[in-house]
Amino acid sequence: MRLPGALLILVLASHAELVAELAIVQPQLAQFDGGPAVAKSFAFASAESIFLSFDIAGFKPSGDEDLKLNLSWECQVFDAAGLAMTAPQKGDVKVDLAPEDKKWRPRIRLELPLPQALPSGAAEIRLTAVDHVGATKAALTVPFQTRGLNLAAVTTLQPLRFRFLRSEDAPEALTVPAYKQGDMVWARFEFAGYKLGEGNSFQVGYGLEVFRANGESLFKQEEAANETGKSFYPRRYLLGALSLQLTKDLDPGEYTIALRIRDSVGAQQSETKHAFRVE
């Protein structure tokens, strides 16, 4: 089993064409180790790994018969704003070659785990290589897309995509949020717009209150959940969920959940209301 982000293997690959100057060539992005290259339009999801491979060509080995290769490389992922999404990964390539291996190239393979809670957008992998024998450098930028939430319009603390569910693991939201007496009400949402502190720290919590149609409070939970942490790359949104057990003698009719989110770092509060029906 490979450790995430670790250099996996060094493969010397034979190639027909020659590259006169040091260059990083044939980059390939895949969803799994040894998998096919993804299409340019493919978007990687939050917390997914990119399996990257590339060749280093155009190097100058030392020696006449016993050739020695001395290269180093570095790789890091950045978002469209130039903010680092991952810590840099570095490696060395020190290999002894026979004279007949002059056309061979080192191929580097590594895994790049992406951060959690990525927004949709553009990103890029920045690669550099150094030939310590030939005293030359090379660089290459490999663009890719991320798949997540569209946060362009989010400027204040708020829930996103609040949806009622039939069960805890239901993949689809209820078109009509209606439940029977004695059912469990499930809901899921994301929330964004909170402020980040030092080290991209966050401290967000939420509670809820349930009201009858006449405005009478039926149930209240001040602190349903708390999310506290920090991350290398700013975590743009968090996942939330709630459940509510309906009694078997609950009157049919309309009910409303007031979702109250608190951002301790940014000193913000948000309240939104979400209606469901008991039949």
N, C-alpha and C positions, 0 to 999 in steps of 0.2 A: 504493500500500500504506500502511496506517495504522500509525503507531507505537503500540505497546501503551500504554494509559493516557493517550493524548493526546486533547485536545479535537478532535473530528473536524470538526464542521460546526455552524453555527448556522442554524436554519430558522425563519422567521417563519410561524406557523401561524394561520389565521383560525379563530375560534371563536364560537359563537352566544351562549352565556351569558356574563355579566359577573361578575367576582369583585370584591367591594367592597374587600377588604383584600389586602395582599400574601400570596401563597400559592404553594406548589409543588404542582402538580397533574398528574394523568395520568401517573404514573411507570409505566414499562414495562421489564421485564427480558426479554432475549432471549439465545439461544445464539450468534447471529451477527448481524452488522451488517445492519439492515433486516429481520431475521427477525421472526416472530410472537411475541407475548408468551407466555412459558412459563406453565404452570398453577401455582397457588399451592403445590401439592404437589411440584412439580419440585425436585430437588436438584442443585446444581452440584458437579462433581467437582474434585479437587485440580488446580491449575495450569490450570483452565479459565477462560475469560474471560466476564465478565458484560457484555453490551452494554446499557447503561442509557440511557434517554431520559426527559425530563420537561419540562413547561412551567413557566414562571414567569408568574403572573397577578396582577392587582390592583395593578400598579405605577402610578405617577403621572409621566407625562412632563413635562418642563419646556417652556415656551413655549406660544403660542396657535395659531400656524399651522405653524411649523417645529418639530415635536415632537422632543425629544431624550430618548432612553432611556439611563439610567445605572444598570445593575444589576451585582451581582457574586454569585457562588455558590461553594460549597465542598461537596466530597463525600468521604466516607471510609467504609471498611468495618470493622466490628467483629464479634467473636465474641460468644457468649452471656455470657461473663464480662466483657465490656466492653473486651477487649484489641484494640488496633488491628491489623487484618490487612493493611492497605495504608497507604501514605503518603497524606496528603490531596491531593486534586486541586482546583485553584482556577481560576476563569475570570471574565472580565468580559463584559458585554453592553452595548456602546455603539453605538446605532443611531439614525439620523435617520428619523422617520416623517412621513408626510403626515396631515392631519386625518382622512381617510377610513380610516386604518389603526388607529384607536383600539382596535378589537376584536382586533387581532392580538397574538399572544404569541410570545416567543422560545422555541424548543424546543431544548434542549441534548442532544447525543448524545456519549457517551464510552464508552470501554472500560475495564473494571476487571479486570485479571488477578489471579486468586486465587493464594495461596501454594501451594507443594507440600506434600504429605503432610498434608492436612486430615483431622481426625476427622469422623465423622458428627455432625450437630447443627444447632442454630439459629444464625443470624447475621443481621446487619442492615446496611443502608446508611443512613448519616445524612447528610441534605441540609440545607443552610442557604442562604438567599438574602437579599440586602440591596438595598433600593431607596435609592440615594444621593440621589435627588431628594425622595422622600416621607419619607425618614428612618424607614423601617420595615424590620422583619426578619420572616422566616418560616423555619420548620423543618419537616422531614418525615422520618419513619423508615420505611424500606421493608424488611420482613423477608423472609428467604429461607432455604433449607435447604442444607446441604452434605452431600456423599456421600463417605464414606471408611471408615476402620476404626473400630470401637467400642473406645475405649481407656479406658472407665470403670473397668475392673477391673485395669488395668495399673499396678502400683506399683513393680516392680523390673525390671531388665534381663532381657529374654526375647525369643525369636523368636516371630513370629506367623504363622499359616497356612503352616507348612512343608509343601511339597508336592513330590513327585517328578513329573517330566515325561518324556514320551517324546522330546522334542526341545527345543532351546533356546527356540523361539518357540511351543511348544504352548500353546493357550489353556486347556486343561483338565488338571487333575491326574490322575495315574494312580490308578484305584480300587484296583488291586493293584500295588504297586511291584515289578515283576518285570522283569528284563533278561536278555539272552542274553550268552554269552561274547563279548567283543570289542565290546560295545555301549558307548556313552557314557551315563553316568548324569547326568541333569540335575535340578537342584532349585532352587526359588525360595522366598523367604520375605521377610517384613518383620521388623524388630526395633524394639522400643520400650522405654521405661522407663529410658533413659539420662538423665544429668543434663546440663543446659545451663550454660555458663559465661557470661562477660561478652559482651554483644552477641549472645545466643542462640547462642553457639559450641558445637560438639560435636566430639568426637574418639572415634570408635568403630571397632573393627576386629574381625575374626573369623578363626579358623582351623578346621581340621578334622583328624580322625583316623579312619581306617577300621579296623574290627576284624572278625576272623573270628568264627564262632559260639563257638569255644573261648576267646575273649578275646585271641587273638594280634593284635598290631598289624600291619596290612598296609601302611598308608600314613599319613604324617603331614605336614601342612603348617601350620606355626605361624602364618603370616601369609598368608591367602588374599586378604584385601582390607582396606583402610582407608578410612574415610569421615571427612573433616575439613572443617569449614566453619562458616558463620554465616549468619543470615538476619534480615530485619526482623521477621517473625512467627516464633514458636518452631516449629521443625520437629519434629513429634511422633513421627514414625517414619521409618525409612530402609529402602531396598530392598536386599535381598541375593540373591545367586545363587551356585551352585557347580556344578562339573562334575567328573566322574571317569571316566577312560578305563579300561575293564575289559580285561584281557589275554585273548587267545583261549584260553589254557590255564588260566584261573582255575577253581578247583573250584566246581561247583554247590553251592548252600547259602545259608544266611542270613548277611547281613553288616550291620554297624551303623556309621552315621556319627555320630561325636561332634562336634557343632557347638559351638565355644567362642567366645563373644562377650566382648569387653573394652571397658569404658567408662573411658577415661583421665580424663575430667573428674570423674566420680562415683566413681572408684576401685572399680568393680564388675566382677564376672565372672559369666558364665552358661555352663552346659554342659547341653545337651539331647542326647538320642540318638534316631536315626531309622533304622529298619530297612528293608532292601530284600532282595530275593532274586535270585540268579543261577540260571538254569535251563539 
